[in-house]
Amino acid sequence: AAKIGAGFRAFFRLAEAWGLSAEEARVLLGQPPRATFFQWKSGRVRRVPMDTVRRISWLHGIWKALQILFAVPERADGWVRRPNVLLGGQSALERMLAGDVTDLAAVRNLLDSARGGGV
């Protein structure tokens, strides 16, 4: 339970750094009910669907990969909103907000492959 609480704290720091609205954050977490989302945000974490745990893991991996790729944190955080030719001109955030966990995986895989080149 402590590990999941830490995961949520990291997620909400990431959401703030990326400038996510509550609705965007909910979509990235798998669209939990609004009341549940705000309970999680306030630190009251009880049962968490495995899908949400996986999503937090993917998102943390995306955040970490961006920190590695960009020396300046503001550039790393801003990257998620910039149009990206490798994503058909949409931003990484737009792709992730499509709502499926595979969209998170696609962005993560793009970043992992970019470590050898440029993003």
C-alpha positions as CSV (number, residue, x, y, z in Angstrom):
1,A,0.0,0.0,0.0
2,A,2.9,2.4,0.8
3,K,4.4,1.7,-2.7
4,I,1.1,2.6,-4.4
5,G,0.8,5.7,-2.3
6,A,4.2,6.8,-3.4
7,G,3.3,6.0,-7.0
8,F,0.3,8.3,-6.7
9,R,2.4,11.1,-5.1
10,A,4.8,10.8,-8.0
11,F,1.9,10.8,-10.5
12,F,0.4,14.0,-9.1
13,R,3.9,15.7,-9.2
14,L,4.2,14.7,-12.8
15,A,0.6,15.9,-13.5
16,E,1.6,19.3,-12.0
17,A,4.8,19.5,-14.0
18,W,3.0,18.7,-17.2
19,G,0.2,21.1,-16.5
20,L,-2.5,18.5,-16.6
21,S,-6.1,19.3,-15.9
22,A,-8.0,17.1,-13.6
23,E,-9.8,15.5,-16.5
24,E,-6.5,14.9,-18.4
25,A,-5.1,13.3,-15.3
26,R,-8.2,11.1,-14.9
27,V,-7.9,9.9,-18.5
28,L,-4.3,9.0,-18.0
29,L,-5.2,7.0,-14.8
30,G,-7.9,5.0,-16.7
31,Q,-10.9,7.3,-16.0
32,P,-11.7,6.5,-12.4
33,P,-14.8,8.2,-11.0
34,R,-14.2,11.8,-10.1
35,A,-14.7,11.2,-6.3
36,T,-12.1,8.3,-6.4
37,F,-9.7,10.5,-8.4
38,F,-9.9,13.3,-5.8
39,Q,-9.5,10.8,-2.9
40,W,-6.3,9.5,-4.6
41,K,-5.1,13.1,-5.1
42,S,-5.7,13.9,-1.4
43,G,-3.7,10.8,-0.4
44,R,-6.7,8.5,0.5
45,V,-5.7,5.5,-1.4
46,R,-7.6,2.2,-0.8
47,R,-8.2,-0.2,-3.6
48,V,-6.5,0.6,-6.9
49,P,-7.3,-1.3,-10.1
50,M,-4.3,-3.1,-11.5
51,D,-4.8,-1.2,-14.8
52,T,-4.2,2.1,-12.9
53,V,-1.1,0.7,-11.2
54,R,0.2,-0.2,-14.7
55,R,-0.6,3.2,-16.0
56,I,1.2,4.9,-13.2
57,S,4.2,2.7,-13.9
58,W,4.2,3.6,-17.7
59,L,3.8,7.3,-16.9
60,H,6.6,7.3,-14.4
61,G,8.8,5.6,-17.0
62,I,7.9,8.3,-19.6
63,W,8.7,11.0,-17.1
64,K,12.0,9.4,-16.2
65,A,13.0,8.9,-19.9
66,L,12.3,12.5,-20.6
67,Q,14.5,13.6,-17.6
68,I,17.3,11.5,-19.2
69,L,16.8,12.8,-22.7
70,F,16.5,16.5,-21.7
71,A,19.0,18.2,-19.4
72,V,16.6,21.0,-18.6
73,P,13.5,19.8,-16.7
74,E,11.3,22.5,-18.3
75,R,12.1,21.2,-21.7
76,A,11.4,17.6,-20.6
77,D,8.1,18.6,-19.2
78,G,7.2,20.7,-22.2
79,W,8.0,18.0,-24.7
80,V,4.7,16.1,-23.9
81,R,2.7,19.0,-25.4
82,R,4.8,19.7,-28.5
83,P,3.7,18.3,-31.8
84,N,5.8,15.3,-32.8
85,V,6.4,14.1,-36.3
86,L,7.1,10.6,-34.9
87,L,3.5,10.6,-33.6
88,G,1.9,11.7,-36.8
89,G,2.1,15.4,-35.8
90,Q,0.2,15.0,-32.6
91,S,1.8,15.6,-29.2
92,A,2.7,12.8,-26.8
93,L,0.0,14.0,-24.5
94,E,-2.6,13.9,-27.2
95,R,-1.5,10.3,-28.0
96,M,-1.6,9.4,-24.3
97,L,-5.1,11.0,-23.9
98,A,-6.5,8.5,-26.5
99,G,-7.1,6.6,-23.3
100,D,-5.8,3.1,-23.8
101,V,-2.8,1.8,-21.9
102,T,-1.2,0.9,-25.2
103,D,-1.1,4.6,-26.0
104,L,1.1,5.1,-22.9
105,A,3.3,2.2,-24.1
106,A,3.7,3.7,-27.5
107,V,5.0,7.0,-26.1
108,R,7.3,5.1,-23.7
109,N,8.6,3.0,-26.6
110,L,9.2,6.1,-28.7
111,L,11.3,7.6,-25.9
112,D,13.2,4.4,-25.2
113,S,14.2,4.2,-28.9
114,A,15.1,7.9,-29.0
115,R,17.8,7.5,-26.3
116,G,20.1,6.6,-29.1
117,G,19.1,9.5,-31.3
118,G,17.0,12.7,-31.0
119,V,13.4,13.1,-30.1
